[in-house]
Amino acid sequence: MRVSRGDVVLVNYPFASGTGNKVRPALVIQCDRNNGRLENTIIAQITSRTRLARSEPTQILIEDASAAGKQAGLLNDSALSCEKLYKIRQDTIIRKIGTLPPDFKAQVEACLKASLELA
């Protein structure tokens, strides 16, 4: 399945311990040029654990009742965790559930910069 930056997809996201995985939403953050030419894509985890999303610069709160939450296809208030990045094969994506609106692009970029300590 070919994806685009900003797509919210369902994937088997691996546990950090390497001993299993869980189906969860994730945000495609890799650029479209690479999504079109590579078999892999880079994703950021989306989690229902939102406790730190209001205070951590490495996370973004996405409320399910908001326009962004609805467009993303999320069922619960969620946090985009830019400190939890992963590379997956595009053909392992279960399905696309939505897309984050374009006005989230700057927030995602700031979140990634904070996570990676980029200037």
C-alpha positions, 0 to 999 in steps of 0.5 A, a space after each residue: 500500500 502506498 502512503 503519503 505524509 500525513 496519512 494515519 494508518 493502522 500498523 502492527 507496532 512493535 513493543 520496545 522490548 521486541 517481544 510482540 506488537 500491538 495494532 495501533 494507529 500511526 502517522 506517516 512522517 516520511 516525505 512523499 518522494 521517499 514514500 513513492 520510491 522506497 518500500 519502507 516508510 517512517 511512522 510516529 506512534 499514536 497512543 491513547 496515553 495523553 497525559 503528557 501530550 499537553 506538556 511535552 514538546 515531543 507530543 501532540 494532543 489530538 482530541 477525537 471530537 475535534 475536526 482533526 481527530 475526526 479527519 484522522 479517523 481516531 476513536 479516542 483522544 490520542 497523542 502523537 508521540 514523535 519520540 516513538 519513531 519506527 520504520 516499517 515496510 509499506 506492504 505491512 500497513 493494515 489500512 489507512 484510517 484517515 489523514 491529519 489536516 494540513 494545519 497540523 503540519 507545522 505542529 508535527 514538524 515542531 514536535 519532530 524537531 523537539 524530539 530529535 533536537 534539531 535547530 
